[in-house]
């Protein structure tokens, strides 16, 4: 073995970093979406809300259809 002592805390933390990075890469493959795709989905949702709001029926005070 070498003459210098090994800091086991640093080894443990380095091993944990490697494991966390591997988990992060697996999560990107499984769940990740790019910035452009996220923006496109957000815009599509906003467009759907605008389209639905444009088709909403409104009741005015002079409609004469007051609830009983």
GUDRENKE-937938 format. One line per 10 residues: number of its first residue (from 1); their letters; for each residue y, x, z of N, C-alpha, C. Coordinates in Angstrom, 2 decimals. Layout:
<rs>
NUM = a = Y:X:Z:Y:X:Z:Y:X:Z ~ ... $
</rs>
This chain:
<rs>
1 = xxxxxxxxxx = -1.19:0.84:0.00:0.00:0.00:0.00:1.24:0.87:0.00 ~ 2.37:0.22:-0.21:3.62:0.98:-0.25:4.13:1.22:1.18 ~ 5.07:2.13:1.28:5.61:2.50:2.59:6.69:1.53:3.05 ~ 7.26:0.76:2.13:8.35:-0.14:2.51:7.79:-1.48:2.95 ~ 8.37:-2.05:3.99:7.89:-3.36:4.46:8.28:-4.47:3.46 ~ 7.49:-5.51:3.45:7.73:-6.65:2.56:8.35:-7.77:3.38 ~ 9.44:-8.31:2.86:10.07:-9.44:3.53:9.34:-10.70:3.06 ~ 8.50:-11.24:3.93:7.68:-12.39:3.56:8.52:-13.65:3.31 ~ 9.68:-13.74:3.95:10.55:-14.89:3.73:11.07:-14.90:2.28 ~ 11.43:-13.75:1.76:11.90:-13.67:0.38:10.78:-14.00:-0.60 $
11 = xxxxxxxxxx = 9.57:-13.55:-0.30:8.43:-13.85:-1.17:8.16:-15.35:-1.17 ~ 8.20:-15.96:0.01:7.97:-17.40:0.11:9.02:-18.18:-0.65 ~ 10.29:-17.80:-0.53:11.37:-18.49:-1.23:11.27:-18.29:-2.74 ~ 10.90:-17.11:-3.17:10.75:-16.86:-4.61:9.62:-17.71:-5.17 ~ 8.52:-17.81:-4.45:7.40:-18.63:-4.89:7.82:-20.10:-4.96 ~ 8.61:-20.56:-4.00:9.09:-21.94:-3.99:10.02:-22.20:-5.17 ~ 10.88:-21.22:-5.52:11.77:-21.37:-6.67:11.00:-21.51:-7.96 ~ 9.95:-20.71:-8.12:9.12:-20.78:-9.32:8.44:-22.15:-9.42 ~ 7.93:-22.64:-8.30:7.28:-23.95:-8.29:8.28:-25.06:-8.59 ~ 9.48:-24.97:-8.03:10.51:-25.99:-8.28:10.94:-25.98:-9.74 $
21 = xxxxxxxxxx = 11.05:-24.81:-10.33:11.44:-24.73:-11.73:10.35:-25.33:-12.63 ~ 9.10:-25.08:-12.32:8.01:-25.66:-13.08:8.01:-27.18:-12.96 ~ 8.27:-27.69:-11.77:8.34:-29.14:-11.56:9.52:-29.73:-12.33 ~ 10.64:-29.04:-12.35:11.82:-29.52:-13.07:11.55:-29.58:-14.57 ~ 10.88:-28.58:-15.10:10.56:-28.58:-16.53:9.60:-29.72:-16.87 ~ 8.65:-29.99:-15.99:7.74:-31.10:-16.21:8.48:-32.44:-16.17 ~ 9.46:-32.56:-15.28:10.24:-33.79:-15.19:11.11:-33.99:-16.44 ~ 11.64:-32.91:-16.99:12.44:-33.02:-18.21:11.60:-33.54:-19.35 ~ 10.38:-33.05:-19.45:9.49:-33.51:-20.52:9.14:-34.98:-20.31 ~ 8.89:-35.36:-19.06:8.44:-36.72:-18.79:9.59:-37.73:-18.81 $
31 = xxxxxxxxxx = 10.73:-37.39:-18.26:11.79:-38.37:-18.04:13.11:-38.03:-18.71 ~ 13.25:-36.85:-19.25:14.54:-36.39:-19.71:15.03:-37.06:-20.97 ~ 16.31:-37.26:-21.01:16.99:-37.74:-22.21:18.19:-36.85:-22.43 ~ 18.51:-36.63:-23.67:19.66:-35.81:-23.98:20.96:-36.54:-23.72 ~ 22.04:-35.79:-23.70:23.35:-36.37:-23.43:23.73:-37.36:-24.53 ~ 23.44:-37.03:-25.78:23.78:-37.93:-26.88:22.98:-39.23:-26.81 ~ 21.70:-39.12:-26.45:20.87:-40.32:-26.35:21.34:-41.21:-25.21 ~ 21.72:-40.61:-24.09:22.22:-41.37:-22.96:23.50:-42.09:-23.33 ~ 24.41:-41.39:-24.02:25.67:-41.99:-24.43:25.43:-43.13:-25.42 ~ 24.48:-42.95:-26.33:24.17:-43.99:-27.31:23.62:-45.23:-26.61 $
41 = xxxxxxxxxx = 22.75:-45.04:-25.64:22.19:-46.18:-24.90:23.26:-46.89:-24.10 ~ 24.18:-46.14:-23.51:25.27:-46.74:-22.75:26.17:-47.56:-23.67 ~ 26.47:-47.03:-24.86:27.30:-47.73:-25.83:26.60:-48.99:-26.33 ~ 25.30:-48.92:-26.56:24.55:-50.10:-27.01:24.58:-51.19:-25.94 ~ 24.46:-50.81:-24.68:24.51:-51.80:-23.60:25.89:-52.43:-23.52 ~ 26.94:-51.64:-23.67:28.30:-52.17:-23.64:28.54:-53.10:-24.82 ~ 28.01:-52.74:-25.98:28.14:-53.58:-27.17:27.44:-54.92:-26.96 ~ 26.27:-54.90:-26.34:25.53:-56.13:-26.07:26.30:-57.02:-25.10 ~ 26.93:-56.43:-24.10:27.72:-57.21:-23.14:28.92:-57.84:-23.84 ~ 29.59:-57.07:-24.69:30.74:-57.60:-25.42:30.31:-58.74:-26.35 $
51 = xxxxxxxxxx = 29.18:-58.57:-27.02:28.68:-59.60:-27.92:28.34:-60.88:-27.14 ~ 27.74:-60.73:-25.98:27.39:-61.88:-25.17:28.64:-62.56:-24.63 ~ 29.62:-61.78:-24.19:30.87:-62.36:-23.69:31.61:-63.10:-24.79 ~ 31.51:-62.63:-26.01:32.18:-63.30:-27.12:31.56:-64.64:-27.45 ~ 30.33:-64.86:-27.08:29.64:-66.11:-27.37:29.64:-67.06:-26.17 ~ 30.27:-66.67:-25.08:30.27:-67.50:-23.88:31.13:-68.73:-24.10 ~ 30.68:-69.84:-23.58:31.44:-71.08:-23.63:32.34:-71.13:-22.42 ~ 33.58:-71.54:-22.65:34.51:-71.66:-21.54:34.90:-73.12:-21.40 ~ 35.12:-73.54:-20.21:35.55:-74.91:-19.94:36.98:-74.87:-19.45 ~ 37.81:-75.61:-20.10:39.20:-75.69:-19.68:39.40:-76.83:-18.70 $
61 = xxxxxxxx = 40.59:-76.89:-18.11:40.90:-77.95:-17.14:41.07:-79.28:-17.82 ~ 41.39:-79.32:-19.13:41.63:-80.56:-19.83:40.40:-81.06:-20.60 ~ 39.23:-80.53:-20.32:38.01:-80.97:-21.01:37.58:-82.37:-20.60 ~ 37.91:-82.74:-19.39:37.51:-84.06:-18.91:36.10:-84.09:-18.39 ~ 35.42:-82.98:-18.35:34.05:-82.92:-17.87:34.03:-82.37:-16.44 ~ 34.60:-83.12:-15.54:34.63:-82.70:-14.15:33.31:-83.02:-13.48 ~ 32.78:-82.12:-12.71:31.52:-82.42:-11.99:31.77:-83.52:-10.96 ~ 30.79:-84.35:-10.75:30.94:-85.48:-9.85:30.82:-85.09:-8.41 $
</rs>
